[in-house]
Amino acid sequence: MTVIGWPSVAVVVPTQHRPAELRRAVRSILAQDYPGDLSCVVVFDQAEPFDLSDVALPEGRSLAVTRNARTPGGAGAKNTGVDVSFADLVAFCDDDDEWVAGKVSAQVEALHAGEGAKVVLCGVEFWRDGVRTPAVPTAISISHDDLCRSPTPELHGSTFLVDREAYEVDIGPYDEGCPGGYGQDFEWLLRASKGAPVVMVRDALVRIHREGPSDADERWRVAVDGIPYLLRAHPELRTCRRLLSRLERTMAFGYASLGRGREALPWALRSIRHGPAEPGSYLALVGSIAPVSPAVIDRWATRSVGV
C-alpha cells in the first residue's frame, strides 16, 4: 500500500542522563525511511539538556530539545513533547531503545489500512548482553477486552504511534499521577483501546535494550504503589481472574523482596484464589512466609510475571 500525502510525524523522546543511548535512539529515528516529514523532540526530565548538534539531520527531518514543563517523570515528559510538537501523528521512543528503519512507514500504512484506527503498535526485540529475544504480535489488532485479559511483552511504549487529534481529544494524555510511572504505557493503552481496536504490525521494528543492572528495590517500590493505583483507575481489570492473579502475585513478590512479608501474604493468598493453577502464585506465597533472599524472589518473579 502507498499512502497518498504522507502525514507528518513527531517523535517524543523523554530522557535523563544517558547521552550515548539517547544519541543511538535519536539517530535511529532520524534515519527512518519514511517519505513524509518527521521531527524528533527530546524532552529532558529532571536533567540539564546537553548539546545534540553532532547528530546529523537528513532532509525532511528536524530535531528539537526542551525541558519537561509538566509533572516530573516520564508521563510529564511525554506530554510536554506532544505540547510543543506540531504534526499529524505522534510517536514515542524511550531514550535507551532503537527503531528499525522501516518502523514509521509500516505503521502509517497500517493506520491508513485499518478502518477507524487511531493507534498502531508493532513487535519488538529485547536485547540483553547481546542476546536477541523477539516478541511479535500474533493478531492484527487488539481490543480493550484483549488487554484486560492479558497484556503481552510486545505492548511497549516505544512502539506507540497515534493520531494527534485522538491523543488530545478522545484518549487524553499520559496519566501523570501514576506512582513512579508504573504501568503508564499500559494505562494509556487501556484508554486508547476503548474507542477502537489497536492495530498491530506483526514485525519486530523496535529494539528494546536491557543492559546492565537495575535497582530492584526501587522497581518493587514503584510496583507496590502503582498496581493499586492502576486497579482503581481501571476497575474493569478486576473482572479477569488471570490478569488479576498476575497483578496480585506481583504485589506479593514486591513486598516479599522488600522484606515486608506480612504485607505480601494477603496478596499471595488473593493471587492463589484468583489463579489456583498458576505456579507463580505459590512461589509468591513461599516468598511471603519463608526466609527467601530478595535475589531468589526476583528470579521467581521474572519467571512468573516478567518483572
C-alpha positions as CSV (number, residue, x, y, z in Angstrom):
1,M,0.0,0.0,0.0
2,T,1.1,3.6,-0.7
3,V,-0.2,6.4,1.4
4,I,-1.2,9.5,-0.6
5,G,0.1,12.6,1.1
6,W,2.2,11.0,3.9
7,P,1.2,12.7,7.2
8,S,3.8,14.4,9.3
9,V,5.1,12.6,12.4
10,A,6.5,13.9,15.7
11,V,8.5,11.5,17.8
12,V,8.8,12.3,21.5
13,V,11.9,11.0,23.4
14,P,11.9,11.6,27.2
15,T,15.4,11.4,28.6
16,Q,17.5,12.0,31.7
17,H,21.2,11.1,31.9
18,R,22.0,8.7,29.1
19,P,23.8,10.6,26.3
20,A,25.2,7.6,24.4
21,E,21.9,5.7,24.5
22,L,20.0,8.9,23.6
23,R,22.1,9.6,20.5
24,R,21.6,6.0,19.4
25,A,17.8,6.4,19.8
26,V,17.7,9.8,18.0
27,R,19.8,8.6,15.1
28,S,17.5,5.6,14.6
29,I,14.5,7.9,14.5
30,L,16.0,10.5,12.1
31,A,17.2,7.6,9.8
32,Q,13.7,6.3,9.2
33,D,13.0,5.6,5.5
34,Y,9.6,7.4,5.9
35,P,8.7,9.6,2.9
36,G,6.9,12.3,4.9
37,D,8.2,15.0,7.3
38,L,9.5,13.6,10.6
39,S,10.5,15.6,13.7
40,C,12.2,14.4,16.9
41,V,11.5,16.2,20.2
42,V,13.9,15.3,23.0
43,V,12.5,16.2,26.4
44,F,14.9,16.4,29.3
45,D,13.3,15.3,32.5
46,Q,14.9,16.4,35.8
47,A,18.2,16.8,33.9
48,E,20.1,19.6,32.3
49,P,19.8,19.5,28.4
50,F,23.0,18.7,26.6
51,D,24.2,19.5,23.1
52,L,23.0,17.3,20.3
53,S,24.4,19.3,17.4
54,D,26.7,16.4,16.4
55,V,23.6,14.4,15.3
56,A,23.2,14.7,11.5
57,L,19.8,15.9,10.2
58,P,18.8,14.2,6.9
59,E,16.5,16.1,4.6
60,G,12.9,16.3,5.8
61,R,14.0,15.8,9.4
62,S,14.2,18.1,12.4
63,L,15.4,17.9,16.0
64,A,14.3,20.0,18.9
65,V,15.3,19.9,22.6
66,T,13.2,21.1,25.5
67,R,12.8,20.6,29.3
68,N,9.9,18.8,30.9
69,A,7.4,21.6,31.8
70,R,4.9,19.4,33.5
71,T,5.0,16.8,36.3
72,P,8.5,15.3,36.8
73,G,8.7,11.8,35.3
74,G,8.2,10.0,32.0
75,A,4.5,10.8,31.7
76,G,5.0,14.6,32.1
77,A,7.9,14.5,29.7
78,K,5.9,12.7,27.0
79,N,3.0,15.1,27.4
80,T,5.4,18.1,27.2
81,G,6.8,16.7,24.0
82,V,3.3,16.5,22.5
83,D,2.5,20.0,23.7
84,V,5.5,21.6,21.9
85,S,5.3,19.5,18.7
86,F,3.3,20.1,15.5
87,A,2.5,17.0,13.5
88,D,-0.4,14.9,12.3
89,L,0.8,11.8,14.1
90,V,2.7,11.4,17.4
91,A,5.0,8.5,18.4
92,F,7.1,7.8,21.4
93,C,10.5,6.2,22.0
94,D,12.4,5.6,25.2
95,D,15.9,7.1,25.2
96,D,17.6,3.6,25.5
97,D,15.6,2.0,22.7
98,E,16.2,1.9,19.0
99,W,14.0,1.8,15.9
100,V,14.4,-0.3,12.7
101,A,14.4,1.9,9.6
102,G,11.0,0.8,8.3
103,K,9.0,1.3,11.5
104,V,7.2,4.5,10.8
105,S,6.4,3.7,7.2
106,A,4.9,0.3,8.2
107,Q,2.9,1.8,11.0
108,V,1.5,4.7,8.9
109,E,0.4,2.2,6.2
110,A,-1.3,0.1,8.8
111,L,-3.0,3.1,10.3
112,H,-4.5,4.0,6.9
113,A,-5.5,0.4,6.2
114,G,-7.3,0.0,9.5
115,E,-10.8,1.3,9.3
116,G,-11.3,3.9,12.1
117,A,-7.9,3.0,13.6
118,K,-6.2,5.7,15.7
119,V,-3.4,3.8,17.4
120,V,-0.8,1.4,15.9
121,L,1.8,-0.7,17.7
122,C,4.4,-3.2,16.4
123,G,6.6,-6.1,17.6
124,V,9.8,-5.7,19.5
125,E,13.2,-7.3,20.0
126,F,14.5,-7.5,23.6
127,W,18.3,-7.2,23.7
128,R,20.3,-8.2,26.8
129,D,24.0,-9.0,26.8
130,G,24.0,-9.4,23.1
131,V,21.1,-11.9,23.1
132,R,18.1,-11.1,20.9
133,T,14.6,-12.2,22.0
134,P,11.8,-11.2,19.6
135,A,8.2,-10.6,20.8
136,V,5.9,-10.3,17.9
137,P,2.1,-9.9,18.0
138,T,0.1,-12.8,16.7
139,A,-3.1,-10.7,16.0
140,I,-3.5,-7.8,13.6
141,S,-5.5,-5.9,16.3
142,I,-6.2,-6.0,20.0
143,S,-9.4,-4.8,21.7
144,H,-10.0,-3.4,25.2
145,D,-11.2,-6.8,26.4
146,D,-8.0,-8.4,25.0
147,L,-5.9,-6.0,27.1
148,C,-7.9,-6.7,30.2
149,R,-7.4,-10.4,29.8
150,S,-3.6,-10.3,29.5
151,P,-1.1,-7.7,28.5
152,T,1.8,-9.1,26.5
153,P,5.5,-8.1,26.3
154,E,5.3,-6.5,22.8
155,L,2.9,-3.8,24.1
156,H,5.7,-1.4,24.6
157,G,5.5,2.4,24.7
158,S,8.4,2.7,22.2
159,T,6.1,1.2,19.6
160,F,3.2,3.6,20.0
161,L,2.1,5.7,17.1
162,V,-1.2,7.7,17.5
163,D,-3.3,10.1,15.6
164,R,-2.7,13.5,17.2
165,E,-6.3,14.6,17.4
166,A,-7.3,11.3,19.0
167,Y,-4.5,11.7,21.6
168,E,-5.6,15.2,22.5
169,V,-9.3,14.8,22.4
170,D,-10.5,11.2,22.6
171,I,-7.8,9.3,24.5
172,G,-6.2,12.0,26.5
173,P,-2.6,12.5,27.6
174,Y,-0.4,10.2,29.7
175,D,-1.6,10.0,33.3
176,E,0.9,12.0,35.3
177,G,-0.5,10.6,38.5
178,C,0.8,7.0,38.1
179,P,3.1,6.4,41.1
180,G,6.6,6.2,39.8
181,G,5.2,5.9,36.3
182,Y,4.3,2.3,36.9
183,G,2.2,0.9,34.1
184,Q,1.9,4.3,32.4
185,D,2.0,2.8,28.9
186,F,-0.5,0.1,29.7
187,E,-2.8,2.6,31.4
188,W,-2.8,4.9,28.4
189,L,-3.3,1.9,26.1
190,L,-6.4,0.8,28.1
191,R,-7.9,4.2,27.4
192,A,-6.9,4.2,23.8
193,S,-8.5,0.8,23.2
194,K,-11.9,1.8,24.5
195,G,-12.6,3.8,21.3
196,A,-11.4,1.4,18.7
197,P,-9.2,-1.7,18.4
198,V,-5.5,-1.0,18.4
199,V,-3.8,-2.0,15.1
200,M,-0.7,-4.2,15.3
201,V,2.1,-4.5,12.8
202,R,3.4,-8.1,13.1
203,D,7.0,-7.3,12.7
204,A,9.7,-6.6,15.3
205,L,10.5,-3.0,14.5
206,V,11.8,-1.7,17.8
207,R,14.9,-2.9,19.7
208,I,14.4,-2.7,23.5
209,H,17.8,-2.6,25.2
210,R,18.0,-4.1,28.7
211,E,21.7,-3.8,29.5
212,G,23.3,-3.5,33.0
213,P,21.9,-4.0,36.5
214,S,18.7,-2.4,37.6
215,D,17.7,-1.1,41.1
216,A,15.5,-3.9,42.2
217,D,14.3,-2.2,45.4
218,E,13.2,0.9,43.6
219,R,11.4,-1.3,40.9
220,W,9.5,-3.1,43.6
221,R,8.6,0.1,45.5
222,V,7.1,1.5,42.3
223,A,5.2,-1.7,41.6
224,V,3.6,-1.9,45.0
225,D,2.5,1.7,44.8
226,G,1.5,1.6,41.2
227,I,-0.6,-1.6,40.9
228,P,-3.3,-0.4,43.4
229,Y,-3.5,2.9,41.5
230,L,-3.9,1.0,38.2
231,L,-6.7,-1.1,39.7
232,R,-8.5,2.0,41.0
233,A,-8.2,3.8,37.7
234,H,-9.4,0.7,35.7
235,P,-11.7,-1.4,37.8
236,E,-12.6,-3.5,34.7
237,L,-9.2,-5.2,35.3
238,R,-10.7,-7.0,38.3
239,T,-13.1,-8.9,36.0
240,C,-10.3,-11.0,34.5
241,R,-9.2,-13.5,37.1
242,R,-6.0,-14.4,35.2
243,L,-4.7,-10.8,35.0
244,L,-5.9,-10.0,38.5
245,S,-3.9,-13.0,39.8
246,R,-0.8,-11.8,38.0
247,L,-1.1,-8.3,39.4
248,E,-1.7,-9.7,42.9
249,R,1.3,-12.0,42.8
250,T,3.4,-9.1,41.5
251,M,2.4,-7.2,44.7
252,A,3.3,-10.3,46.8
253,F,6.7,-10.7,45.2
254,G,7.3,-6.9,45.6
255,Y,6.5,-6.8,49.3
256,A,8.5,-10.0,49.9
257,S,11.5,-8.7,48.1
258,L,11.4,-5.6,50.2
259,G,11.3,-7.7,53.4
260,R,7.7,-6.9,54.1
261,G,6.3,-10.5,54.3
262,R,3.4,-9.6,56.5
263,E,2.1,-7.3,53.7
264,A,3.0,-9.8,51.0
265,L,0.9,-12.7,52.5
266,P,-2.6,-11.4,51.8
267,W,-1.7,-10.6,48.2
268,A,-0.3,-14.1,47.7
269,L,-3.4,-15.6,49.0
270,R,-5.6,-13.5,46.8
271,S,-3.4,-14.5,43.8
272,I,-4.0,-18.2,44.6
273,R,-7.7,-17.6,44.9
274,H,-7.9,-15.9,41.5
275,G,-5.4,-18.1,39.8
276,P,-5.2,-21.5,41.6
277,A,-3.5,-23.1,38.5
278,E,-0.7,-20.6,38.4
279,P,2.6,-22.0,39.9
280,G,3.9,-18.5,40.4
281,S,1.2,-17.7,43.0
282,Y,2.5,-20.5,45.2
283,L,6.1,-19.2,44.8
284,A,4.8,-15.8,45.9
285,L,3.2,-17.5,49.0
286,V,6.5,-19.2,49.8
287,G,8.4,-15.8,49.5
288,S,5.8,-14.3,51.8
289,I,6.3,-16.7,54.7
290,A,9.8,-18.2,54.3
291,P,13.2,-16.6,54.7
292,V,14.0,-16.4,51.0
293,S,16.6,-13.9,49.7
294,P,15.5,-11.0,47.5
295,A,17.7,-12.3,44.7
296,V,15.8,-15.6,44.7
297,I,12.4,-13.8,44.8
298,D,13.5,-11.7,41.8
299,R,14.3,-14.8,39.8
300,W,10.9,-16.3,40.7
301,A,9.1,-13.1,39.8
302,T,10.9,-12.9,36.5
303,R,9.7,-16.4,35.5
304,S,6.2,-15.8,36.9
305,V,5.3,-12.3,35.9
306,G,8.2,-11.0,33.8
307,V,9.1,-8.2,36.3
